[in-house]
Amino acid sequence: MFSKKMPEIIPEEDTNVWACSSPECKGWMRQNFAFQAVPDCPLCGSGMNEESRMLPALTNTTRNMAFS
């Protein structure tokens, strides 16, 4: 009675992120969701480095959070 539906394909895009510089920590965040221009890791407090990752497309509908 129930048919299997094909899963919806979510488009991915090259996204700028901040990644934790500590090798023990896996913390990261999208740049357009950061509260500071150069944030510290919210998990361990270490510095963060700029990276690029293929992630599902998301739109930040609030104003740009990062400071200039």
mmJSON file of the N, C-alpha and C atoms, coordinates in Angstrom:
{"data_MODEL":{"atom_site":{
"group_PDB":["ATOM","ATOM","ATOM","ATOM","ATOM","ATOM","ATOM","ATOM","ATOM","ATOM","ATOM","ATOM","ATOM","ATOM","ATOM","ATOM","ATOM","ATOM","ATOM","ATOM","ATOM","ATOM","ATOM","ATOM","ATOM","ATOM","ATOM","ATOM","ATOM","ATOM","ATOM","ATOM","ATOM","ATOM","ATOM","ATOM","ATOM","ATOM","ATOM","ATOM","ATOM","ATOM","ATOM","ATOM","ATOM","ATOM","ATOM","ATOM","ATOM","ATOM","ATOM","ATOM","ATOM","ATOM","ATOM","ATOM","ATOM","ATOM","ATOM","ATOM","ATOM","ATOM","ATOM","ATOM","ATOM","ATOM","ATOM","ATOM","ATOM","ATOM","ATOM","ATOM","ATOM","ATOM","ATOM","ATOM","ATOM","ATOM","ATOM","ATOM","ATOM","ATOM","ATOM","ATOM","ATOM","ATOM","ATOM","ATOM","ATOM","ATOM","ATOM","ATOM","ATOM","ATOM","ATOM","ATOM","ATOM","ATOM","ATOM","ATOM","ATOM","ATOM","ATOM","ATOM","ATOM","ATOM","ATOM","ATOM","ATOM","ATOM","ATOM","ATOM","ATOM","ATOM","ATOM","ATOM","ATOM","ATOM","ATOM","ATOM","ATOM","ATOM","ATOM","ATOM","ATOM","ATOM","ATOM","ATOM","ATOM","ATOM","ATOM","ATOM","ATOM","ATOM","ATOM","ATOM","ATOM","ATOM","ATOM","ATOM","ATOM","ATOM","ATOM","ATOM","ATOM","ATOM","ATOM","ATOM","ATOM","ATOM","ATOM","ATOM","ATOM","ATOM","ATOM","ATOM","ATOM","ATOM","ATOM","ATOM","ATOM","ATOM","ATOM","ATOM","ATOM","ATOM","ATOM","ATOM","ATOM","ATOM","ATOM","ATOM","ATOM","ATOM","ATOM","ATOM","ATOM","ATOM","ATOM","ATOM","ATOM","ATOM","ATOM","ATOM","ATOM","ATOM","ATOM","ATOM","ATOM","ATOM","ATOM","ATOM","ATOM","ATOM","ATOM","ATOM","ATOM","ATOM","ATOM","ATOM","ATOM","ATOM","ATOM","ATOM"],
"id":[1,2,3,4,5,6,7,8,9,10,11,12,13,14,15,16,17,18,19,20,21,22,23,24,25,26,27,28,29,30,31,32,33,34,35,36,37,38,39,40,41,42,43,44,45,46,47,48,49,50,51,52,53,54,55,56,57,58,59,60,61,62,63,64,65,66,67,68,69,70,71,72,73,74,75,76,77,78,79,80,81,82,83,84,85,86,87,88,89,90,91,92,93,94,95,96,97,98,99,100,101,102,103,104,105,106,107,108,109,110,111,112,113,114,115,116,117,118,119,120,121,122,123,124,125,126,127,128,129,130,131,132,133,134,135,136,137,138,139,140,141,142,143,144,145,146,147,148,149,150,151,152,153,154,155,156,157,158,159,160,161,162,163,164,165,166,167,168,169,170,171,172,173,174,175,176,177,178,179,180,181,182,183,184,185,186,187,188,189,190,191,192,193,194,195,196,197,198,199,200,201,202,203,204],
"type_symbol":["N","C","C","N","C","C","N","C","C","N","C","C","N","C","C","N","C","C","N","C","C","N","C","C","N","C","C","N","C","C","N","C","C","N","C","C","N","C","C","N","C","C","N","C","C","N","C","C","N","C","C","N","C","C","N","C","C","N","C","C","N","C","C","N","C","C","N","C","C","N","C","C","N","C","C","N","C","C","N","C","C","N","C","C","N","C","C","N","C","C","N","C","C","N","C","C","N","C","C","N","C","C","N","C","C","N","C","C","N","C","C","N","C","C","N","C","C","N","C","C","N","C","C","N","C","C","N","C","C","N","C","C","N","C","C","N","C","C","N","C","C","N","C","C","N","C","C","N","C","C","N","C","C","N","C","C","N","C","C","N","C","C","N","C","C","N","C","C","N","C","C","N","C","C","N","C","C","N","C","C","N","C","C","N","C","C","N","C","C","N","C","C","N","C","C","N","C","C","N","C","C","N","C","C"],
"label_atom_id":["N","CA","C","N","CA","C","N","CA","C","N","CA","C","N","CA","C","N","CA","C","N","CA","C","N","CA","C","N","CA","C","N","CA","C","N","CA","C","N","CA","C","N","CA","C","N","CA","C","N","CA","C","N","CA","C","N","CA","C","N","CA","C","N","CA","C","N","CA","C","N","CA","C","N","CA","C","N","CA","C","N","CA","C","N","CA","C","N","CA","C","N","CA","C","N","CA","C","N","CA","C","N","CA","C","N","CA","C","N","CA","C","N","CA","C","N","CA","C","N","CA","C","N","CA","C","N","CA","C","N","CA","C","N","CA","C","N","CA","C","N","CA","C","N","CA","C","N","CA","C","N","CA","C","N","CA","C","N","CA","C","N","CA","C","N","CA","C","N","CA","C","N","CA","C","N","CA","C","N","CA","C","N","CA","C","N","CA","C","N","CA","C","N","CA","C","N","CA","C","N","CA","C","N","CA","C","N","CA","C","N","CA","C","N","CA","C","N","CA","C","N","CA","C","N","CA","C","N","CA","C","N","CA","C","N","CA","C"],
"label_alt_id":[null,null,null,null,null,null,null,null,null,null,null,null,null,null,null,null,null,null,null,null,null,null,null,null,null,null,null,null,null,null,null,null,null,null,null,null,null,null,null,null,null,null,null,null,null,null,null,null,null,null,null,null,null,null,null,null,null,null,null,null,null,null,null,null,null,null,null,null,null,null,null,null,null,null,null,null,null,null,null,null,null,null,null,null,null,null,null,null,null,null,null,null,null,null,null,null,null,null,null,null,null,null,null,null,null,null,null,null,null,null,null,null,null,null,null,null,null,null,null,null,null,null,null,null,null,null,null,null,null,null,null,null,null,null,null,null,null,null,null,null,null,null,null,null,null,null,null,null,null,null,null,null,null,null,null,null,null,null,null,null,null,null,null,null,null,null,null,null,null,null,null,null,null,null,null,null,null,null,null,null,null,null,null,null,null,null,null,null,null,null,null,null,null,null,null,null,null,null,null,null,null,null,null,null],
"label_comp_id":["MET","MET","MET","PHE","PHE","PHE","SER","SER","SER","LYS","LYS","LYS","LYS","LYS","LYS","MET","MET","MET","PRO","PRO","PRO","GLU","GLU","GLU","ILE","ILE","ILE","ILE","ILE","ILE","PRO","PRO","PRO","GLU","GLU","GLU","GLU","GLU","GLU","ASP","ASP","ASP","THR","THR","THR","ASN","ASN","ASN","VAL","VAL","VAL","TRP","TRP","TRP","ALA","ALA","ALA","CYS","CYS","CYS","SER","SER","SER","SER","SER","SER","PRO","PRO","PRO","GLU","GLU","GLU","CYS","CYS","CYS","LYS","LYS","LYS","GLY","GLY","GLY","TRP","TRP","TRP","MET","MET","MET","ARG","ARG","ARG","GLN","GLN","GLN","ASN","ASN","ASN","PHE","PHE","PHE","ALA","ALA","ALA","PHE","PHE","PHE","GLN","GLN","GLN","ALA","ALA","ALA","VAL","VAL","VAL","PRO","PRO","PRO","ASP","ASP","ASP","CYS","CYS","CYS","PRO","PRO","PRO","LEU","LEU","LEU","CYS","CYS","CYS","GLY","GLY","GLY","SER","SER","SER","GLY","GLY","GLY","MET","MET","MET","ASN","ASN","ASN","GLU","GLU","GLU","GLU","GLU","GLU","SER","SER","SER","ARG","ARG","ARG","MET","MET","MET","LEU","LEU","LEU","PRO","PRO","PRO","ALA","ALA","ALA","LEU","LEU","LEU","THR","THR","THR","ASN","ASN","ASN","THR","THR","THR","THR","THR","THR","ARG","ARG","ARG","ASN","ASN","ASN","MET","MET","MET","ALA","ALA","ALA","PHE","PHE","PHE","SER","SER","SER"],
"label_asym_id":["A","A","A","A","A","A","A","A","A","A","A","A","A","A","A","A","A","A","A","A","A","A","A","A","A","A","A","A","A","A","A","A","A","A","A","A","A","A","A","A","A","A","A","A","A","A","A","A","A","A","A","A","A","A","A","A","A","A","A","A","A","A","A","A","A","A","A","A","A","A","A","A","A","A","A","A","A","A","A","A","A","A","A","A","A","A","A","A","A","A","A","A","A","A","A","A","A","A","A","A","A","A","A","A","A","A","A","A","A","A","A","A","A","A","A","A","A","A","A","A","A","A","A","A","A","A","A","A","A","A","A","A","A","A","A","A","A","A","A","A","A","A","A","A","A","A","A","A","A","A","A","A","A","A","A","A","A","A","A","A","A","A","A","A","A","A","A","A","A","A","A","A","A","A","A","A","A","A","A","A","A","A","A","A","A","A","A","A","A","A","A","A","A","A","A","A","A","A","A","A","A","A","A","A"],
"label_entity_id":["1","1","1","1","1","1","1","1","1","1","1","1","1","1","1","1","1","1","1","1","1","1","1","1","1","1","1","1","1","1","1","1","1","1","1","1","1","1","1","1","1","1","1","1","1","1","1","1","1","1","1","1","1","1","1","1","1","1","1","1","1","1","1","1","1","1","1","1","1","1","1","1","1","1","1","1","1","1","1","1","1","1","1","1","1","1","1","1","1","1","1","1","1","1","1","1","1","1","1","1","1","1","1","1","1","1","1","1","1","1","1","1","1","1","1","1","1","1","1","1","1","1","1","1","1","1","1","1","1","1","1","1","1","1","1","1","1","1","1","1","1","1","1","1","1","1","1","1","1","1","1","1","1","1","1","1","1","1","1","1","1","1","1","1","1","1","1","1","1","1","1","1","1","1","1","1","1","1","1","1","1","1","1","1","1","1","1","1","1","1","1","1","1","1","1","1","1","1","1","1","1","1","1","1"],
"label_seq_id":[1,1,1,2,2,2,3,3,3,4,4,4,5,5,5,6,6,6,7,7,7,8,8,8,9,9,9,10,10,10,11,11,11,12,12,12,13,13,13,14,14,14,15,15,15,16,16,16,17,17,17,18,18,18,19,19,19,20,20,20,21,21,21,22,22,22,23,23,23,24,24,24,25,25,25,26,26,26,27,27,27,28,28,28,29,29,29,30,30,30,31,31,31,32,32,32,33,33,33,34,34,34,35,35,35,36,36,36,37,37,37,38,38,38,39,39,39,40,40,40,41,41,41,42,42,42,43,43,43,44,44,44,45,45,45,46,46,46,47,47,47,48,48,48,49,49,49,50,50,50,51,51,51,52,52,52,53,53,53,54,54,54,55,55,55,56,56,56,57,57,57,58,58,58,59,59,59,60,60,60,61,61,61,62,62,62,63,63,63,64,64,64,65,65,65,66,66,66,67,67,67,68,68,68],
"pdbx_PDB_ins_code":[null,null,null,null,null,null,null,null,null,null,null,null,null,null,null,null,null,null,null,null,null,null,null,null,null,null,null,null,null,null,null,null,null,null,null,null,null,null,null,null,null,null,null,null,null,null,null,null,null,null,null,null,null,null,null,null,null,null,null,null,null,null,null,null,null,null,null,null,null,null,null,null,null,null,null,null,null,null,null,null,null,null,null,null,null,null,null,null,null,null,null,null,null,null,null,null,null,null,null,null,null,null,null,null,null,null,null,null,null,null,null,null,null,null,null,null,null,null,null,null,null,null,null,null,null,null,null,null,null,null,null,null,null,null,null,null,null,null,null,null,null,null,null,null,null,null,null,null,null,null,null,null,null,null,null,null,null,null,null,null,null,null,null,null,null,null,null,null,null,null,null,null,null,null,null,null,null,null,null,null,null,null,null,null,null,null,null,null,null,null,null,null,null,null,null,null,null,null,null,null,null,null,null,null],
"Cartn_x":[0.794,0.0,0.848,2.027,2.893,3.989,4.259,5.339,6.541,7.692,8.919,9.123,9.278,9.527,11.034,11.427,12.831,13.193,14.327,14.712,14.965,14.583,14.783,16.272,16.737,18.148,18.353,19.227,19.517,20.768,20.653,21.825,22.901,24.154,25.293,26.044,26.729,27.522,28.802,29.806,31.073,30.817,31.05,30.693,31.918,32.098,33.188,32.818,33.735,33.491,34.698,34.482,35.547,35.705,36.921,37.193,38.183,37.974,38.841,40.266,41.238,42.648,43.22,42.51,42.981,42.759,43.799,43.643,42.691,42.469,41.579,40.114,39.849,38.479,37.965,36.711,36.105,35.104,35.201,34.262,34.436,33.306,33.319,31.984,31.942,30.695,30.764,29.616,29.555,29.945,30.699,31.139,29.973,28.915,27.814,26.897,27.211,26.473,27.326,28.551,29.456,29.067,29.274,28.968,30.149,31.361,32.568,33.264,34.087,34.817,35.802,36.49,37.39,37.048,36.182,35.691,36.668,36.481,37.146,36.191,36.739,35.928,34.963,33.667,32.705,32.799,33.474,33.584,34.798,35.963,37.186,37.902,37.498,38.116,39.361,39.798,40.969,40.632,41.66,41.449,40.839,40.337,39.723,40.367,40.392,40.977,39.886,40.079,39.125,39.321,38.202,38.217,37.032,36.99,35.875,35.412,34.085,33.518,32.292,32.025,30.794,29.702,28.726,27.656,26.31,25.234,23.91,23.681,23.035,22.781,21.833,22.243,21.421,21.466,20.372,20.324,20.13,20.995,20.873,19.916,18.712,17.704,17.84,18.707,18.974,20.061,20.32,21.374,22.717,23.715,25.044,25.579,25.863,26.266,27.726,28.601,30.032,30.335,31.196,31.618,32.708,32.822,33.85,35.153],
"Cartn_y":[-1.19,0.0,1.271,1.208,2.375,2.212,3.252,3.192,3.948,3.483,4.171,5.372,6.521,7.728,7.92,8.482,8.803,9.934,9.821,10.907,12.198,13.309,14.607,14.906,15.32,15.66,17.095,17.268,18.593,19.125,20.263,20.788,21.243,20.966,21.393,22.491,23.33,24.406,24.569,25.136,25.42,26.532,26.262,27.181,27.539,28.817,29.254,28.968,28.34,27.994,28.373,28.465,28.579,27.193,26.645,25.332,25.488,24.738,24.816,24.406,25.136,24.854,23.739,23.339,22.276,20.913,20.072,18.762,17.83,18.064,17.21,17.606,18.8,19.326,19.263,18.945,18.886,20.024,21.097,22.212,23.009,23.463,24.344,25.071,26.176,26.92,27.63,27.857,28.614,30.065,30.678,32.058,33.022,32.826,33.794,33.588,32.638,32.468,32.805,33.298,33.646,35.001,35.167,36.423,37.379,36.896,37.721,37.572,38.564,38.509,37.343,37.108,35.957,35.31,34.305,33.73,32.747,32.504,31.41,30.23,29.03,27.825,27.813,27.638,27.612,26.335,25.314,24.054,24.002,24.479,24.351,25.673,26.759,28.068,28.34,27.395,27.608,28.56,29.016,29.855,29.042,29.735,29.058,29.517,28.629,28.898,28.885,29.691,29.704,28.46,27.842,26.686,26.784,25.873,25.787,24.333,24.116,22.767,22.717,21.533,21.304,20.955,21.856,21.694,21.95,21.422,21.746,23.26,23.754,25.192,25.656,26.695,27.318,28.815,29.473,30.931,31.498,32.423,33.107,34.279,34.163,35.204,36.391,36.282,37.421,38.276,39.416,40.277,39.569,40.034,39.438,39.56,38.453,38.445,38.841,38.519,38.76,40.257,40.669,42.066,42.303,43.5,43.83,44.145],
"Cartn_z":[0.0,0.0,0.0,0.607,0.647,-0.394,-1.105,-2.085,-1.549,-1.932,-1.523,-2.433,-1.836,-2.606,-2.731,-3.83,-4.024,-3.064,-2.39,-1.48,-2.263,-1.648,-2.283,-2.355,-3.504,-3.684,-3.226,-2.252,-1.706,-2.4,-3.083,-3.794,-2.812,-3.181,-2.366,-3.095,-2.311,-2.891,-2.092,-2.734,-2.076,-1.065,0.233,1.31,2.14,2.437,3.307,4.749,5.488,6.885,7.732,9.049,10.027,10.637,10.644,11.215,12.36,13.437,14.609,14.238,14.764,14.468,15.341,16.39,17.276,16.616,16.544,15.905,16.655,17.939,18.725,18.587,18.093,18.025,16.582,16.417,15.086,14.858,15.662,15.557,14.279,13.721,12.551,12.482,11.725,11.516,10.171,9.576,8.332,8.62,7.704,7.919,8.022,7.248,7.285,8.496,9.392,10.634,11.854,11.648,12.748,13.33,14.637,15.317,15.35,15.021,15.018,13.677,13.323,12.065,12.05,13.161,13.309,14.651,14.634,15.897,16.532,17.82,18.52,18.492,18.592,18.559,19.747,19.507,20.612,21.452,20.943,21.673,22.59,22.09,22.886,23.14,22.462,22.681,21.852,21.009,20.154,19.017,18.318,17.146,16.019,15.006,13.871,12.576,11.59,10.276,9.219,8.162,7.05,6.202,5.793,4.908,3.965,3.012,2.09,2.072,2.149,2.164,1.265,0.725,-0.029,0.974,1.134,2.105,1.445,2.04,1.511,1.528,0.498,0.379,1.479,2.195,3.242,3.046,3.331,3.235,4.625,5.008,6.281,6.07,6.608,6.379,7.323,8.326,9.195,8.568,9.15,8.613,8.731,8.016,8.067,9.482,10.14,11.541,11.743,10.79,10.977,10.945,11.832,11.871,10.854,10.354,9.364,10.029],
"occupancy":[1.0,1.0,1.0,1.0,1.0,1.0,1.0,1.0,1.0,1.0,1.0,1.0,1.0,1.0,1.0,1.0,1.0,1.0,1.0,1.0,1.0,1.0,1.0,1.0,1.0,1.0,1.0,1.0,1.0,1.0,1.0,1.0,1.0,1.0,1.0,1.0,1.0,1.0,1.0,1.0,1.0,1.0,1.0,1.0,1.0,1.0,1.0,1.0,1.0,1.0,1.0,1.0,1.0,1.0,1.0,1.0,1.0,1.0,1.0,1.0,1.0,1.0,1.0,1.0,1.0,1.0,1.0,1.0,1.0,1.0,1.0,1.0,1.0,1.0,1.0,1.0,1.0,1.0,1.0,1.0,1.0,1.0,1.0,1.0,1.0,1.0,1.0,1.0,1.0,1.0,1.0,1.0,1.0,1.0,1.0,1.0,1.0,1.0,1.0,1.0,1.0,1.0,1.0,1.0,1.0,1.0,1.0,1.0,1.0,1.0,1.0,1.0,1.0,1.0,1.0,1.0,1.0,1.0,1.0,1.0,1.0,1.0,1.0,1.0,1.0,1.0,1.0,1.0,1.0,1.0,1.0,1.0,1.0,1.0,1.0,1.0,1.0,1.0,1.0,1.0,1.0,1.0,1.0,1.0,1.0,1.0,1.0,1.0,1.0,1.0,1.0,1.0,1.0,1.0,1.0,1.0,1.0,1.0,1.0,1.0,1.0,1.0,1.0,1.0,1.0,1.0,1.0,1.0,1.0,1.0,1.0,1.0,1.0,1.0,1.0,1.0,1.0,1.0,1.0,1.0,1.0,1.0,1.0,1.0,1.0,1.0,1.0,1.0,1.0,1.0,1.0,1.0,1.0,1.0,1.0,1.0,1.0,1.0,1.0,1.0,1.0,1.0,1.0,1.0],
"B_iso_or_equiv":[0.0,0.0,0.0,0.0,0.0,0.0,0.0,0.0,0.0,0.0,0.0,0.0,0.0,0.0,0.0,0.0,0.0,0.0,0.0,0.0,0.0,0.0,0.0,0.0,0.0,0.0,0.0,0.0,0.0,0.0,0.0,0.0,0.0,0.0,0.0,0.0,0.0,0.0,0.0,0.0,0.0,0.0,0.0,0.0,0.0,0.0,0.0,0.0,0.0,0.0,0.0,0.0,0.0,0.0,0.0,0.0,0.0,0.0,0.0,0.0,0.0,0.0,0.0,0.0,0.0,0.0,0.0,0.0,0.0,0.0,0.0,0.0,0.0,0.0,0.0,0.0,0.0,0.0,0.0,0.0,0.0,0.0,0.0,0.0,0.0,0.0,0.0,0.0,0.0,0.0,0.0,0.0,0.0,0.0,0.0,0.0,0.0,0.0,0.0,0.0,0.0,0.0,0.0,0.0,0.0,0.0,0.0,0.0,0.0,0.0,0.0,0.0,0.0,0.0,0.0,0.0,0.0,0.0,0.0,0.0,0.0,0.0,0.0,0.0,0.0,0.0,0.0,0.0,0.0,0.0,0.0,0.0,0.0,0.0,0.0,0.0,0.0,0.0,0.0,0.0,0.0,0.0,0.0,0.0,0.0,0.0,0.0,0.0,0.0,0.0,0.0,0.0,0.0,0.0,0.0,0.0,0.0,0.0,0.0,0.0,0.0,0.0,0.0,0.0,0.0,0.0,0.0,0.0,0.0,0.0,0.0,0.0,0.0,0.0,0.0,0.0,0.0,0.0,0.0,0.0,0.0,0.0,0.0,0.0,0.0,0.0,0.0,0.0,0.0,0.0,0.0,0.0,0.0,0.0,0.0,0.0,0.0,0.0,0.0,0.0,0.0,0.0,0.0,0.0],
"pdbx_formal_charge":[null,null,null,null,null,null,null,null,null,null,null,null,null,null,null,null,null,null,null,null,null,null,null,null,null,null,null,null,null,null,null,null,null,null,null,null,null,null,null,null,null,null,null,null,null,null,null,null,null,null,null,null,null,null,null,null,null,null,null,null,null,null,null,null,null,null,null,null,null,null,null,null,null,null,null,null,null,null,null,null,null,null,null,null,null,null,null,null,null,null,null,null,null,null,null,null,null,null,null,null,null,null,null,null,null,null,null,null,null,null,null,null,null,null,null,null,null,null,null,null,null,null,null,null,null,null,null,null,null,null,null,null,null,null,null,null,null,null,null,null,null,null,null,null,null,null,null,null,null,null,null,null,null,null,null,null,null,null,null,null,null,null,null,null,null,null,null,null,null,null,null,null,null,null,null,null,null,null,null,null,null,null,null,null,null,null,null,null,null,null,null,null,null,null,null,null,null,null,null,null,null,null,null,null],
"auth_seq_id":[1,1,1,2,2,2,3,3,3,4,4,4,5,5,5,6,6,6,7,7,7,8,8,8,9,9,9,10,10,10,11,11,11,12,12,12,13,13,13,14,14,14,15,15,15,16,16,16,17,17,17,18,18,18,19,19,19,20,20,20,21,21,21,22,22,22,23,23,23,24,24,24,25,25,25,26,26,26,27,27,27,28,28,28,29,29,29,30,30,30,31,31,31,32,32,32,33,33,33,34,34,34,35,35,35,36,36,36,37,37,37,38,38,38,39,39,39,40,40,40,41,41,41,42,42,42,43,43,43,44,44,44,45,45,45,46,46,46,47,47,47,48,48,48,49,49,49,50,50,50,51,51,51,52,52,52,53,53,53,54,54,54,55,55,55,56,56,56,57,57,57,58,58,58,59,59,59,60,60,60,61,61,61,62,62,62,63,63,63,64,64,64,65,65,65,66,66,66,67,67,67,68,68,68],
"auth_comp_id":["MET","MET","MET","PHE","PHE","PHE","SER","SER","SER","LYS","LYS","LYS","LYS","LYS","LYS","MET","MET","MET","PRO","PRO","PRO","GLU","GLU","GLU","ILE","ILE","ILE","ILE","ILE","ILE","PRO","PRO","PRO","GLU","GLU","GLU","GLU","GLU","GLU","ASP","ASP","ASP","THR","THR","THR","ASN","ASN","ASN","VAL","VAL","VAL","TRP","TRP","TRP","ALA","ALA","ALA","CYS","CYS","CYS","SER","SER","SER","SER","SER","SER","PRO","PRO","PRO","GLU","GLU","GLU","CYS","CYS","CYS","LYS","LYS","LYS","GLY","GLY","GLY","TRP","TRP","TRP","MET","MET","MET","ARG","ARG","ARG","GLN","GLN","GLN","ASN","ASN","ASN","PHE","PHE","PHE","ALA","ALA","ALA","PHE","PHE","PHE","GLN","GLN","GLN","ALA","ALA","ALA","VAL","VAL","VAL","PRO","PRO","PRO","ASP","ASP","ASP","CYS","CYS","CYS","PRO","PRO","PRO","LEU","LEU","LEU","CYS","CYS","CYS","GLY","GLY","GLY","SER","SER","SER","GLY","GLY","GLY","MET","MET","MET","ASN","ASN","ASN","GLU","GLU","GLU","GLU","GLU","GLU","SER","SER","SER","ARG","ARG","ARG","MET","MET","MET","LEU","LEU","LEU","PRO","PRO","PRO","ALA","ALA","ALA","LEU","LEU","LEU","THR","THR","THR","ASN","ASN","ASN","THR","THR","THR","THR","THR","THR","ARG","ARG","ARG","ASN","ASN","ASN","MET","MET","MET","ALA","ALA","ALA","PHE","PHE","PHE","SER","SER","SER"],
"auth_asym_id":["A","A","A","A","A","A","A","A","A","A","A","A","A","A","A","A","A","A","A","A","A","A","A","A","A","A","A","A","A","A","A","A","A","A","A","A","A","A","A","A","A","A","A","A","A","A","A","A","A","A","A","A","A","A","A","A","A","A","A","A","A","A","A","A","A","A","A","A","A","A","A","A","A","A","A","A","A","A","A","A","A","A","A","A","A","A","A","A","A","A","A","A","A","A","A","A","A","A","A","A","A","A","A","A","A","A","A","A","A","A","A","A","A","A","A","A","A","A","A","A","A","A","A","A","A","A","A","A","A","A","A","A","A","A","A","A","A","A","A","A","A","A","A","A","A","A","A","A","A","A","A","A","A","A","A","A","A","A","A","A","A","A","A","A","A","A","A","A","A","A","A","A","A","A","A","A","A","A","A","A","A","A","A","A","A","A","A","A","A","A","A","A","A","A","A","A","A","A","A","A","A","A","A","A"],
"auth_atom_id":["N","CA","C","N","CA","C","N","CA","C","N","CA","C","N","CA","C","N","CA","C","N","CA","C","N","CA","C","N","CA","C","N","CA","C","N","CA","C","N","CA","C","N","CA","C","N","CA","C","N","CA","C","N","CA","C","N","CA","C","N","CA","C","N","CA","C","N","CA","C","N","CA","C","N","CA","C","N","CA","C","N","CA","C","N","CA","C","N","CA","C","N","CA","C","N","CA","C","N","CA","C","N","CA","C","N","CA","C","N","CA","C","N","CA","C","N","CA","C","N","CA","C","N","CA","C","N","CA","C","N","CA","C","N","CA","C","N","CA","C","N","CA","C","N","CA","C","N","CA","C","N","CA","C","N","CA","C","N","CA","C","N","CA","C","N","CA","C","N","CA","C","N","CA","C","N","CA","C","N","CA","C","N","CA","C","N","CA","C","N","CA","C","N","CA","C","N","CA","C","N","CA","C","N","CA","C","N","CA","C","N","CA","C","N","CA","C","N","CA","C","N","CA","C","N","CA","C","N","CA","C","N","CA","C","N","CA","C"],
"pdbx_PDB_model_num":[1,1,1,1,1,1,1,1,1,1,1,1,1,1,1,1,1,1,1,1,1,1,1,1,1,1,1,1,1,1,1,1,1,1,1,1,1,1,1,1,1,1,1,1,1,1,1,1,1,1,1,1,1,1,1,1,1,1,1,1,1,1,1,1,1,1,1,1,1,1,1,1,1,1,1,1,1,1,1,1,1,1,1,1,1,1,1,1,1,1,1,1,1,1,1,1,1,1,1,1,1,1,1,1,1,1,1,1,1,1,1,1,1,1,1,1,1,1,1,1,1,1,1,1,1,1,1,1,1,1,1,1,1,1,1,1,1,1,1,1,1,1,1,1,1,1,1,1,1,1,1,1,1,1,1,1,1,1,1,1,1,1,1,1,1,1,1,1,1,1,1,1,1,1,1,1,1,1,1,1,1,1,1,1,1,1,1,1,1,1,1,1,1,1,1,1,1,1,1,1,1,1,1,1]
}}}
